[in-house]
Amino acid sequence: MPRNREPNINNSIKELRANEDRMTQQALADQVGVTRQTINALEGGAYTPSLALALKIARLFDKSIEEIFWIDE
Amino acid sequence: MTAMEKVAWTELLISLFTMAMAAALYPWLGNGAAGAFGFLGFVACGILFLRKRGNKVVVDERDREIERQATQTGIHTAWMILFMALIVIVLWASQTEDKVIATGVLMWLVWIQFAILYGVKGLVAVLLYRSQRRAT
């Protein structure tokens, strides 16, 4: 049986960072406890975050997860 | 480059160097060339990249996920090659008159498994890091 491909998950982290006084990737990474490269991969859609990381990012920007992450149909 | 990517490069390069050394020494040392597999011990040097620097995160969930995928692929590849090699050895031995397998062959097989495991693990991790970087 063929395996379903993982859905593409897009996000608006880059825009949210820009709105937060041009917060750097490193500053965001430090606040949510990951490396800068992971934030870079997240913004490029190359990496799907864990629920814990998505919640941390949502809490940091004071938004719900759905406002930041969505499935690219 | 993250610390774990450096660890992956270390594993890949050391395993390639080890296999090249063992192959290069074999014509002179015979089974003694298997001593070159001792170089595999240097993969432990990768831990030097994981030293904590200030409050910076060194290893995160993405690194752990890549490590998990790479380890899984490495182990599966090593097992697959081990089984295939054993099939070949048994078939080959059954065709010989005394039907005996030299212990030296088995020793080489075990060492090669370790080198393949680290080599494939390092290669898969490096490729995953590169593919994620290229996508951004």
Backbone of each chain as ProteinMPNN parsed JSONL, in Angstrom:
{"seq_chain_A": "MPRNREPNINNSIKELRANEDRMTQQALADQVGVTRQTINALEGGAYTPSLALALKIARLFDKSIEEIFWIDE", "coords_chain_A": {"N_chain_A": [[0.844, -1.194, 0.0], [0.692, 2.168, -0.944], [2.458, 4.801, 0.743], [1.071, 7.717, 2.234], [2.042, 11.008, 1.334], [3.675, 13.353, 3.496], [1.794, 16.17, 4.525], [2.335, 19.492, 3.216], [3.39, 22.016, 5.353], [2.794, 25.314, 5.806], [3.907, 28.539, 7.018], [3.766, 31.673, 8.867], [5.972, 32.771, 10.03], [8.183, 34.328, 9.301], [7.047, 36.787, 8.521], [5.843, 37.51, 10.927], [8.074, 37.843, 12.518], [9.233, 40.022, 11.29], [7.371, 41.943, 11.904], [7.755, 42.2, 14.59], [9.61, 44.271, 15.511], [11.677, 43.695, 13.669], [12.778, 41.203, 14.523], [15.509, 39.007, 14.929], [16.466, 35.847, 13.379], [18.089, 34.413, 15.089], [17.468, 35.532, 17.572], [14.804, 34.769, 17.883], [15.169, 31.989, 17.806], [16.682, 31.598, 20.153], [14.777, 32.278, 22.039], [12.824, 30.314, 21.809], [14.203, 28.03, 22.131], [15.701, 26.576, 20.152], [17.994, 25.932, 17.363], [19.405, 28.498, 15.213], [19.449, 27.648, 12.604], [17.339, 25.875, 12.503], [15.115, 27.54, 12.713], [15.442, 28.87, 10.315], [15.066, 26.717, 8.522], [12.441, 26.146, 9.156], [11.085, 28.506, 8.353], [11.503, 28.341, 5.647], [9.901, 26.266, 4.999], [10.962, 23.767, 4.988], [11.077, 22.195, 7.155], [8.98, 20.585, 9.472], [7.598, 21.621, 12.44], [7.652, 20.3, 15.849], [4.79, 19.696, 17.973], [5.182, 20.911, 20.426], [7.145, 22.854, 19.855], [5.755, 24.416, 18.001], [3.724, 25.389, 19.647], [5.235, 26.901, 21.45], [6.21, 28.899, 19.757], [3.817, 30.054, 18.917], [2.867, 31.012, 21.356], [4.824, 32.873, 21.954], [4.432, 34.844, 19.99], [1.942, 35.559, 20.697], [-0.34, 34.39, 19.503], [-2.722, 32.083, 17.976], [-2.047, 28.613, 17.154], [-3.112, 27.978, 14.653], [-3.176, 30.412, 13.386], [-0.616, 30.877, 12.733], [0.487, 28.56, 11.572], [-0.391, 26.556, 8.75], [-1.963, 24.055, 6.694], [-0.753, 23.361, 3.516], [-2.784, 23.013, 0.958]], "CA_chain_A": [[0.0, 0.0, 0.0], [1.567, 3.343, -0.967], [2.35, 5.678, 1.909], [0.691, 9.092, 1.908], [3.096, 11.994, 1.581], [3.385, 14.292, 4.572], [1.296, 17.43, 3.945], [3.209, 20.656, 3.37], [2.87, 22.975, 6.339], [3.342, 26.66, 5.645], [3.788, 29.365, 8.229], [3.994, 33.113, 8.673], [6.971, 33.166, 11.043], [9.037, 35.4, 8.777], [6.281, 38.033, 8.595], [5.666, 37.836, 12.343], [9.373, 38.348, 13.006], [9.421, 41.366, 10.727], [6.482, 42.849, 12.646], [8.258, 42.331, 15.967], [10.855, 45.076, 15.481], [12.686, 42.955, 12.904], [13.437, 40.198, 15.38], [16.387, 38.149, 14.122], [16.229, 34.407, 13.512], [18.816, 33.958, 16.276], [16.717, 35.95, 18.767], [13.639, 33.876, 17.983], [15.679, 30.654, 18.137], [17.06, 31.592, 21.569], [13.591, 32.361, 22.901], [12.03, 29.072, 21.775], [15.082, 26.896, 22.477], [16.212, 25.781, 19.022], [19.114, 26.598, 16.697], [19.006, 29.456, 14.173], [19.243, 26.881, 11.371], [16.001, 25.277, 12.553], [14.169, 28.624, 12.372], [15.632, 29.072, 8.875], [14.407, 25.597, 7.843], [10.997, 26.323, 9.389], [10.592, 29.595, 7.496], [11.551, 27.899, 4.252], [8.959, 25.163, 4.819], [11.71, 22.522, 4.833], [10.977, 21.421, 8.386], [7.7, 20.685, 10.183], [7.959, 21.628, 13.864], [6.878, 19.47, 16.778], [3.683, 20.449, 18.576], [5.742, 21.728, 21.509], [7.803, 24.029, 19.272], [4.7, 25.251, 17.419], [3.052, 26.059, 20.773], [6.155, 27.923, 21.986], [6.249, 30.015, 18.798], [2.5, 30.705, 18.977], [2.781, 31.752, 22.627], [5.744, 34.012, 21.868], [3.829, 35.905, 19.177], [0.602, 35.771, 21.234], [-1.316, 33.995, 18.481], [-3.041, 30.653, 18.034], [-1.227, 27.834, 16.209], [-3.718, 28.055, 13.306], [-2.868, 31.706, 12.78], [0.787, 30.87, 12.293], [0.747, 27.381, 10.722], [-1.54, 26.011, 8.036], [-1.612, 23.009, 5.732], [-0.794, 23.82, 2.12], [-3.597, 22.003, 0.234]], "C_chain_A": [[0.883, 1.249, 0.0], [1.339, 4.234, 0.251], [1.952, 7.086, 1.466], [1.856, 10.019, 2.201], [2.675, 12.902, 2.723], [2.851, 15.583, 3.952], [2.298, 18.562, 4.169], [2.596, 21.617, 4.382], [3.585, 24.305, 6.15], [3.195, 27.446, 6.943], [4.102, 30.815, 7.916], [5.029, 33.631, 9.662], [7.81, 34.354, 10.57], [8.333, 36.759, 8.897], [6.118, 38.473, 10.055], [6.952, 38.392, 12.943], [9.591, 39.775, 12.555], [8.562, 42.382, 11.485], [6.961, 43.104, 14.072], [9.602, 43.057, 15.959], [11.992, 44.333, 14.8], [13.491, 42.007, 13.79], [14.295, 39.277, 14.496], [16.009, 36.677, 14.321], [16.888, 33.884, 14.787], [18.054, 34.303, 17.548], [15.503, 35.059, 18.972], [14.078, 32.474, 18.426], [16.015, 30.561, 19.629], [15.829, 31.562, 22.469], [12.765, 31.074, 22.909], [12.901, 27.825, 21.96], [15.467, 25.988, 21.328], [17.399, 26.517, 18.394], [18.574, 27.55, 15.611], [18.7, 28.714, 12.874], [17.862, 26.239, 11.33], [14.936, 26.325, 12.214], [14.24, 28.877, 10.872], [14.913, 27.974, 8.08], [12.887, 25.692, 7.979], [10.417, 27.362, 8.435], [10.561, 29.182, 6.029], [10.598, 26.738, 3.975], [9.654, 23.813, 4.675], [11.599, 21.64, 6.067], [9.621, 21.667, 9.046], [7.986, 20.599, 11.678], [7.139, 20.635, 14.676], [5.758, 20.337, 17.343], [4.205, 21.385, 19.658], [6.38, 22.997, 20.956], [6.767, 24.977, 18.662], [3.985, 26.036, 18.515], [3.928, 27.174, 21.346], [6.168, 29.148, 21.081], [4.929, 30.791, 18.864], [2.383, 31.553, 20.241], [3.648, 33.006, 22.574], [5.126, 35.172, 21.087], [2.39, 36.213, 19.606], [-0.475, 35.508, 20.176], [-1.658, 32.524, 18.671], [-2.181, 29.931, 16.992], [-1.776, 27.982, 14.788], [-3.42, 29.375, 12.61], [-1.448, 31.73, 12.211], [1.073, 29.731, 11.306], [-0.526, 26.951, 10.02], [-1.057, 24.987, 7.006], [-1.802, 23.548, 4.325], [-1.524, 22.763, 1.299], [-3.156, 21.895, -1.224]], "O_chain_A": [[1.747, 1.378, 0.867], [0.216, 4.404, 0.726], [2.436, 7.585, 0.449], [2.571, 9.844, 3.188], [1.492, 13.19, 2.906], [3.396, 16.05, 2.952], [3.011, 18.591, 5.172], [1.426, 21.984, 4.275], [4.801, 24.411, 6.309], [2.451, 27.057, 7.843], [4.628, 31.144, 6.853], [4.973, 34.787, 10.083], [8.107, 35.265, 11.343], [8.935, 37.748, 9.317], [6.241, 39.655, 10.375], [6.92, 39.3, 13.774], [10.061, 40.624, 13.312], [8.967, 43.527, 11.684], [6.607, 44.113, 14.681], [10.617, 42.492, 16.366], [13.125, 44.333, 15.281], [14.722, 42.021, 13.791], [13.847, 38.827, 13.441], [15.335, 36.312, 15.284], [16.335, 33.03, 15.479], [17.985, 33.504, 18.482], [15.207, 34.643, 20.092], [13.458, 31.855, 19.291], [15.681, 29.577, 20.288], [15.825, 30.916, 23.517], [12.086, 30.773, 23.891], [12.396, 26.702, 21.946], [15.553, 24.771, 21.495], [17.766, 27.603, 18.845], [17.436, 27.415, 15.16], [17.799, 29.103, 12.13], [17.28, 26.074, 10.258], [13.97, 26.028, 11.511], [13.21, 29.077, 10.227], [14.237, 28.258, 7.091], [12.144, 25.366, 7.053], [9.394, 27.13, 7.792], [9.698, 29.619, 5.267], [10.498, 26.277, 2.838], [9.026, 22.827, 4.288], [11.982, 20.47, 6.034], [9.172, 22.807, 9.163], [8.556, 19.61, 12.139], [6.074, 20.189, 14.248], [5.778, 21.56, 17.208], [3.731, 22.513, 19.795], [6.192, 24.083, 21.504], [6.886, 26.195, 18.791], [3.674, 27.214, 18.336], [3.437, 28.25, 21.686], [6.142, 30.285, 21.553], [4.922, 32.022, 18.868], [1.866, 32.669, 20.205], [3.265, 34.063, 23.077], [5.271, 36.334, 21.466], [1.703, 37.016, 18.975], [-1.394, 36.305, 19.99], [-0.991, 31.807, 19.416], [-1.654, 30.553, 16.069], [-1.009, 28.099, 13.831], [-3.412, 29.445, 11.381], [-1.136, 32.515, 11.316], [1.804, 29.911, 10.332], [-1.608, 26.972, 10.607], [0.073, 25.039, 6.52], [-2.844, 24.108, 3.982], [-0.946, 21.725, 0.978], [-3.719, 21.105, -1.982]]}, "seq_chain_B": "MTAMEKVAWTELLISLFTMAMAAALYPWLGNGAAGAFGFLGFVACGILFLRKRGNKVVVDERDREIERQATQTGIHTAWMILFMALIVIVLWASQTEDKVIATGVLMWLVWIQFAILYGVKGLVAVLLYRSQRRAT", "coords_chain_B": {"N_chain_B": [[26.498, 25.945, 9.794], [25.315, 23.41, 11.85], [26.11, 22.014, 15.126], [25.571, 19.282, 15.189], [25.587, 18.691, 12.509], [28.242, 18.928, 11.934], [29.145, 16.774, 13.423], [28.019, 14.713, 11.936], [29.43, 14.972, 9.515], [31.956, 14.335, 10.501], [31.618, 11.623, 11.207], [31.07, 10.54, 8.678], [33.42, 11.146, 7.165], [35.449, 9.908, 8.693], [34.676, 7.213, 8.616], [34.867, 6.691, 5.865], [37.605, 7.162, 5.463], [38.665, 5.18, 7.111], [37.788, 2.8, 5.815], [39.105, 3.105, 3.399], [41.771, 3.046, 4.254], [41.95, 0.447, 5.32], [41.52, -1.055, 3.006], [43.693, -0.225, 1.492], [45.865, -1.139, 2.978], [45.582, -3.86, 2.973], [46.83, -5.466, 0.854], [49.485, -5.617, 1.793], [49.414, -6.291, 4.54], [47.506, -8.252, 4.864], [45.085, -10.023, 6.715], [45.754, -8.556, 8.924], [45.387, -5.955, 8.262], [42.939, -5.291, 9.085], [43.207, -4.004, 11.433], [43.175, -1.345, 10.873], [40.598, -0.568, 11.181], [40.407, 0.349, 13.683], [40.58, 3.064, 13.564], [37.997, 3.893, 13.503], [37.279, 4.495, 16.04], [37.746, 7.166, 16.343], [35.429, 8.501, 15.726], [34.234, 9.218, 18.0], [35.298, 11.648, 18.577], [33.591, 13.501, 17.61], [31.985, 14.394, 19.616], [33.182, 16.592, 20.648], [32.239, 18.744, 19.266], [29.873, 19.224, 20.453], [30.029, 20.73, 22.691], [28.813, 22.987, 25.136], [28.096, 26.343, 24.398], [27.923, 29.207, 25.988], [24.619, 30.488, 26.273], [23.591, 29.391, 24.058], [21.664, 27.15, 22.057], [22.647, 23.882, 21.423], [21.961, 21.34, 20.394], [18.933, 20.522, 18.895], [15.371, 19.777, 18.405], [15.12, 19.257, 15.65], [17.666, 18.397, 14.927], [17.735, 16.051, 16.438], [15.723, 14.57, 15.191], [16.756, 14.24, 12.604], [19.048, 12.814, 13.262], [17.85, 10.492, 14.241], [16.567, 9.448, 11.944], [18.814, 9.058, 10.31], [20.358, 7.235, 11.797], [18.636, 5.055, 11.857], [18.511, 4.392, 9.101], [21.202, 3.785, 8.666], [21.595, 1.524, 10.361], [19.733, -0.286, 9.258], [20.791, -0.583, 6.667], [23.32, -1.66, 7.213], [22.602, -4.113, 8.422], [21.252, -5.302, 6.275], [23.296, -5.601, 4.375], [24.958, -7.266, 5.825], [23.404, -9.645, 6.046], [23.114, -10.286, 3.32], [25.788, -10.656, 2.62], [26.395, -12.826, 4.236], [24.778, -14.769, 3.08], [25.998, -14.997, 0.576], [28.541, -15.872, 1.388], [27.961, -18.344, 2.613], [26.853, -19.745, 0.459], [29.042, -19.741, -1.252], [30.91, -21.154, 0.299], [29.66, -23.603, 0.38], [30.199, -24.603, -2.056], [32.839, -25.221, -2.024], [35.407, -27.675, -1.327], [36.057, -28.433, 1.38], [34.089, -27.12, 2.785], [34.316, -25.0, 4.665], [34.44, -21.938, 6.489], [36.634, -19.256, 6.702], [37.677, -17.75, 9.745], [38.717, -15.247, 9.59], [37.381, -14.007, 7.478], [34.848, -13.61, 8.536], [35.5, -11.86, 10.596], [36.337, -9.601, 9.156], [33.922, -9.007, 7.97], [32.302, -8.231, 10.13], [33.664, -5.926, 11.028], [33.462, -4.336, 8.757], [30.734, -3.903, 8.75], [30.395, -2.109, 10.901], [31.803, 0.1, 9.912], [30.276, 0.674, 7.651], [27.833, 1.248, 8.842], [28.371, 3.669, 10.309], [29.242, 5.213, 8.154], [27.005, 5.324, 6.382], [25.128, 6.431, 8.114], [26.289, 8.946, 8.653], [26.342, 9.971, 6.033], [23.593, 10.053, 5.305], [22.619, 11.863, 7.221], [24.098, 14.188, 6.551], [23.102, 14.631, 3.949], [20.396, 15.094, 4.528], [20.552, 17.459, 6.045], [21.599, 19.141, 4.082], [19.576, 19.098, 2.141], [17.504, 20.327, 3.495], [18.586, 22.801, 3.84], [18.861, 23.684, 1.244], [16.235, 23.955, 0.509], [15.4, 26.263, 1.704]], "CA_chain_B": [[26.518, 24.504, 10.04], [25.054, 23.129, 13.271], [27.073, 21.098, 15.756], [25.262, 17.903, 14.798], [25.998, 18.511, 11.109], [29.694, 18.676, 12.009], [29.29, 15.393, 13.911], [27.686, 13.842, 10.794], [30.59, 15.027, 8.602], [33.045, 13.592, 11.158], [31.335, 10.192, 11.07], [31.191, 10.17, 7.264], [34.819, 11.2, 6.719], [36.254, 8.906, 9.404], [34.35, 5.862, 8.116], [35.446, 6.565, 4.52], [39.055, 7.072, 5.626], [38.943, 3.86, 7.69], [37.629, 1.762, 4.79], [40.176, 3.302, 2.413], [43.018, 2.585, 4.878], [41.91, -1.022, 5.414], [41.678, -1.588, 1.642], [45.044, 0.078, 1.023], [46.861, -1.932, 3.725], [45.324, -5.3, 2.825], [47.839, -6.19, 0.047], [50.726, -5.809, 2.553], [49.222, -6.869, 5.876], [46.492, -9.32, 4.881], [44.052, -9.829, 7.746], [46.243, -7.548, 9.874], [44.902, -4.635, 7.822], [41.686, -5.007, 9.811], [43.567, -3.09, 12.517], [42.839, 0.034, 10.448], [39.249, -0.248, 11.639], [40.551, 1.055, 14.958], [40.354, 4.499, 13.315], [36.577, 4.189, 13.747], [37.173, 5.054, 17.394], [37.822, 8.63, 16.284], [34.091, 9.109, 15.583], [33.901, 9.776, 19.326], [35.766, 13.047, 18.608], [32.447, 14.344, 17.243], [31.388, 14.934, 20.843], [33.818, 17.892, 20.909], [31.407, 19.789, 18.661], [28.634, 19.371, 21.217], [30.267, 21.498, 23.92], [27.871, 24.101, 25.282], [28.718, 27.667, 24.298], [27.014, 30.21, 26.544], [23.22, 30.046, 26.37], [23.176, 28.913, 22.727], [21.207, 25.759, 21.959], [23.6, 23.133, 20.588], [21.205, 20.284, 19.706], [17.497, 20.739, 19.091], [14.497, 18.681, 17.956], [15.391, 18.934, 14.24], [18.883, 17.575, 14.94], [17.402, 14.716, 16.965], [14.93, 13.879, 14.172], [17.697, 13.848, 11.541], [19.89, 11.762, 13.858], [17.033, 9.27, 14.325], [16.408, 8.916, 10.583], [20.118, 8.629, 9.804], [20.744, 6.02, 12.531], [17.762, 3.974, 11.39], [18.955, 4.004, 7.763], [22.517, 3.155, 8.816], [21.441, 0.183, 10.946], [19.057, -1.149, 8.28], [21.727, -0.864, 5.575], [24.363, -2.57, 7.712], [21.993, -5.444, 8.579], [20.944, -5.853, 4.956], [24.558, -6.019, 3.761], [25.439, -8.419, 6.6], [22.653, -10.839, 5.638], [23.454, -10.621, 1.935], [27.16, -11.172, 2.616], [26.365, -14.17, 4.819], [24.21, -15.674, 2.06], [27.049, -15.212, -0.429], [29.618, -16.669, 1.999], [27.479, -19.726, 2.811], [26.736, -20.363, -0.871], [30.394, -19.938, -1.76], [31.543, -22.226, 1.081], [29.033, -24.897, 0.049], [30.768, -25.072, -3.323], [34.226, -25.656, -1.824], [35.496, -29.086, -0.918], [36.029, -28.648, 2.832], [32.894, -26.451, 3.332], [34.738, -24.271, 5.871], [34.582, -20.487, 6.298], [37.725, -18.752, 7.533], [37.198, -16.771, 10.737], [39.159, -13.926, 9.118], [36.324, -13.433, 6.627], [33.783, -13.147, 9.434], [36.016, -10.69, 11.309], [36.259, -8.475, 8.219], [32.505, -8.706, 7.772], [31.81, -7.488, 11.307], [34.26, -4.587, 11.02], [32.888, -3.569, 7.638], [29.38, -3.484, 9.17], [30.514, -0.899, 11.714], [32.213, 1.203, 9.03], [29.123, 1.004, 6.808], [26.824, 1.878, 9.696], [28.737, 5.07, 10.539], [29.311, 5.901, 6.86], [25.646, 5.597, 5.889], [24.505, 7.35, 9.078], [26.834, 10.275, 8.386], [25.926, 10.423, 4.699], [22.158, 10.397, 5.329], [22.463, 13.095, 7.999], [24.627, 15.3, 5.748], [22.159, 14.878, 2.852], [19.168, 15.696, 5.071], [20.856, 18.852, 6.38], [21.783, 19.895, 2.829], [18.288, 19.241, 1.456], [16.706, 21.334, 4.216], [19.183, 24.13, 3.62], [18.584, 24.072, -0.142], [14.813, 24.288, 0.383], [15.1, 27.574, 2.305]], "C_chain_B": [[26.306, 24.24, 11.536], [26.079, 22.114, 13.797], [26.836, 19.656, 15.294], [25.619, 17.633, 13.335], [27.502, 18.244, 11.063], [29.961, 17.245, 12.484], [29.046, 14.418, 12.752], [28.845, 13.805, 9.796], [31.752, 14.221, 9.18], [32.849, 12.094, 10.965], [31.545, 9.724, 9.627], [32.664, 10.095, 6.845], [35.677, 10.124, 7.397], [35.945, 7.503, 8.884], [34.921, 5.652, 6.711], [36.961, 6.369, 4.597], [39.44, 5.684, 6.142], [38.863, 2.767, 6.628], [38.738, 1.867, 3.735], [41.507, 2.78, 2.958], [43.075, 1.057, 4.925], [42.134, -1.634, 4.029], [43.104, -1.381, 1.152], [46.093, -0.804, 1.699], [46.732, -3.432, 3.477], [46.395, -6.034, 1.996], [49.126, -6.472, 0.823], [50.506, -6.596, 3.838], [48.238, -8.03, 5.918], [45.427, -9.023, 5.914], [44.46, -8.8, 8.805], [45.766, -6.149, 9.525], [43.591, -4.272, 8.512], [41.953, -4.097, 11.015], [43.249, -1.649, 12.184], [41.446, 0.426, 10.914], [39.262, 0.41, 13.024], [40.351, 2.553, 14.803], [38.902, 4.881, 13.567], [36.355, 4.795, 15.137], [37.182, 6.57, 17.397], [36.461, 9.287, 16.059], [33.661, 9.729, 16.918], [34.355, 11.23, 19.447], [34.629, 14.016, 18.265], [31.812, 15.013, 18.445], [31.973, 16.314, 21.176], [32.99, 19.038, 20.329], [30.175, 20.096, 19.507], [28.841, 20.101, 22.543], [29.323, 22.683, 23.964], [28.635, 25.423, 25.213], [27.713, 28.706, 24.775], [25.598, 29.654, 26.669], [22.7, 29.493, 25.054], [22.737, 27.446, 22.782], [22.143, 25.019, 21.001], [22.878, 22.071, 19.756], [19.722, 20.511, 19.963], [16.689, 19.595, 18.476], [14.755, 18.293, 16.508], [16.647, 18.052, 14.131], [18.569, 16.153, 15.393], [16.622, 13.903, 15.934], [15.837, 13.383, 13.034], [18.586, 12.707, 12.026], [19.136, 10.432, 13.884], [16.898, 8.621, 12.945], [17.716, 8.331, 10.065], [20.557, 7.323, 10.478], [19.944, 4.824, 12.036], [18.223, 3.469, 10.018], [20.296, 3.27, 7.831], [22.41, 1.728, 9.324], [20.794, -0.761, 9.933], [20.001, -1.539, 7.138], [22.78, -1.879, 6.013], [23.817, -3.994, 7.872], [21.764, -6.097, 7.227], [22.224, -6.385, 4.298], [25.13, -7.238, 4.499], [24.735, -9.7, 6.147], [23.022, -11.258, 4.218], [24.851, -11.23, 1.855], [27.193, -12.589, 3.185], [25.805, -15.186, 3.833], [25.284, -16.026, 1.031], [28.136, -16.13, 0.132], [29.189, -18.129, 2.14], [27.381, -20.445, 1.465], [28.114, -20.695, -1.442], [31.069, -21.101, -1.038], [30.957, -23.583, 0.717], [29.59, -25.472, -1.251], [32.206, -25.569, -3.171], [34.251, -27.074, -1.264], [35.348, -29.289, 0.591], [34.856, -27.945, 3.524], [33.188, -25.707, 4.646], [34.855, -22.787, 5.538], [35.674, -19.998, 7.237], [37.185, -17.706, 8.506], [37.611, -15.359, 10.338], [38.101, -13.241, 8.281], [35.213, -12.855, 7.497], [34.21, -11.901, 10.202], [35.928, -9.44, 10.422], [34.816, -8.034, 8.043], [31.955, -7.856, 8.919], [32.357, -6.059, 11.305], [33.659, -3.715, 9.914], [31.471, -3.092, 7.99], [29.435, -2.186, 9.96], [30.868, 0.303, 10.845], [31.045, 1.644, 8.164], [28.056, 1.729, 7.63], [27.137, 3.369, 9.888], [28.775, 5.862, 9.23], [27.934, 6.282, 6.352], [24.937, 6.597, 6.8], [24.974, 8.784, 8.812], [26.342, 10.832, 7.064], [24.455, 10.858, 4.696], [21.941, 11.706, 6.085], [22.941, 14.307, 7.196], [23.647, 15.654, 4.622], [20.874, 15.528, 3.351], [19.402, 17.163, 5.43], [20.949, 19.689, 5.111], [20.445, 20.123, 2.137], [17.426, 20.279, 2.153], [17.253, 22.729, 3.988], [18.85, 24.632, 2.221], [17.14, 24.525, -0.304], [14.507, 25.686, 0.903], [15.496, 28.721, 1.382]], "O_chain_B": [[27.024, 24.778, 12.379], [26.798, 21.463, 13.039], [27.782, 18.91, 15.041], [25.916, 16.498, 12.96], [27.976, 17.441, 10.259], [30.886, 16.587, 12.007], [29.763, 13.429, 12.6], [29.202, 12.74, 9.292], [32.449, 13.514, 8.452], [33.784, 11.378, 10.608], [32.117, 8.662, 9.382], [33.099, 9.11, 6.248], [36.526, 9.505, 6.756], [36.855, 6.689, 8.728], [35.404, 4.565, 6.396], [37.528, 5.531, 3.897], [40.41, 5.085, 5.677], [39.745, 1.913, 6.539], [39.243, 0.857, 3.245], [42.278, 2.152, 2.232], [44.101, 0.451, 4.615], [42.858, -2.621, 3.896], [43.667, -2.246, 0.481], [47.09, -1.176, 1.08], [47.666, -4.189, 3.74], [46.829, -7.117, 2.39], [49.799, -7.464, 0.545], [51.308, -7.462, 4.188], [48.155, -8.724, 6.931], [44.919, -7.904, 5.986], [43.609, -8.242, 9.497], [45.739, -5.261, 10.378], [43.181, -3.111, 8.526], [41.027, -3.491, 11.553], [43.073, -0.82, 13.077], [41.14, 1.613, 11.031], [38.254, 0.955, 13.474], [40.001, 3.243, 15.76], [38.599, 6.048, 13.815], [35.379, 5.507, 15.374], [36.689, 7.197, 18.334], [36.342, 10.505, 16.186], [32.835, 10.641, 16.956], [33.867, 11.965, 20.306], [34.697, 15.202, 18.588], [31.181, 16.063, 18.324], [31.354, 17.104, 21.888], [33.03, 20.161, 20.832], [29.511, 21.111, 19.298], [27.965, 20.101, 23.408], [29.063, 23.313, 22.94], [29.663, 25.606, 25.864], [26.769, 29.044, 24.061], [25.393, 28.52, 27.104], [21.52, 29.164, 24.934], [23.352, 26.62, 23.457], [22.396, 25.488, 19.892], [23.147, 21.917, 18.565], [19.301, 20.673, 21.109], [17.248, 18.573, 18.078], [14.625, 17.12, 16.158], [16.688, 17.097, 13.356], [19.061, 15.18, 14.822], [16.826, 12.695, 15.809], [15.7, 12.252, 12.566], [18.843, 11.753, 11.292], [19.704, 9.38, 13.588], [17.085, 7.414, 12.791], [17.736, 7.258, 9.463], [21.065, 6.418, 9.816], [20.481, 3.736, 11.824], [18.315, 2.262, 9.799], [20.502, 2.267, 7.148], [23.053, 0.824, 8.791], [21.241, -1.895, 9.762], [20.007, -2.688, 6.696], [23.091, -2.826, 5.291], [24.482, -4.963, 7.506], [22.04, -7.282, 7.041], [22.233, -7.48, 3.736], [25.712, -8.129, 3.88], [25.384, -10.715, 5.894], [23.22, -12.442, 3.946], [25.077, -12.193, 1.122], [27.922, -13.449, 2.689], [26.285, -16.317, 3.75], [25.458, -17.188, 0.664], [28.597, -17.048, -0.547], [29.955, -19.04, 1.828], [27.774, -21.605, 1.341], [28.331, -21.757, -2.025], [31.719, -21.935, -1.667], [31.659, -24.595, 0.74], [29.472, -26.669, -1.515], [32.737, -26.244, -4.054], [33.239, -27.592, -0.791], [34.626, -30.179, 1.041], [34.642, -28.145, 4.72], [32.416, -25.777, 5.603], [35.306, -22.416, 4.454], [35.646, -20.291, 8.432], [36.345, -16.881, 8.144], [36.945, -14.388, 10.697], [37.937, -12.024, 8.361], [34.703, -11.765, 7.238], [33.406, -10.999, 10.438], [35.506, -8.372, 10.867], [34.522, -6.84, 7.976], [31.232, -6.885, 8.696], [31.621, -5.102, 11.548], [33.386, -2.531, 10.108], [31.059, -2.009, 7.577], [28.638, -1.276, 9.735], [30.31, 1.388, 11.013], [30.837, 2.84, 7.959], [27.455, 2.699, 7.169], [26.281, 4.224, 9.659], [28.391, 7.031, 9.192], [27.71, 7.42, 5.939], [24.237, 7.493, 6.33], [24.168, 9.713, 8.754], [25.97, 12.002, 6.968], [24.116, 11.907, 4.149], [21.171, 12.559, 5.645], [22.267, 15.336, 7.165], [23.39, 16.83, 4.367], [20.32, 16.405, 2.688], [18.556, 18.013, 5.154], [20.443, 20.81, 5.062], [20.195, 21.206, 1.608], [16.7, 21.027, 1.5], [16.509, 23.709, 3.946], [18.591, 25.817, 2.015], [16.842, 25.373, -1.145], [13.458, 26.243, 0.58], [15.313, 29.887, 1.733]]}, "name": "protein", "num_of_chains": 2, "seq": "MPRNREPNINNSIKELRANEDRMTQQALADQVGVTRQTINALEGGAYTPSLALALKIARLFDKSIEEIFWIDEMTAMEKVAWTELLISLFTMAMAAALYPWLGNGAAGAFGFLGFVACGILFLRKRGNKVVVDERDREIERQATQTGIHTAWMILFMALIVIVLWASQTEDKVIATGVLMWLVWIQFAILYGVKGLVAVLLYRSQRRAT"}
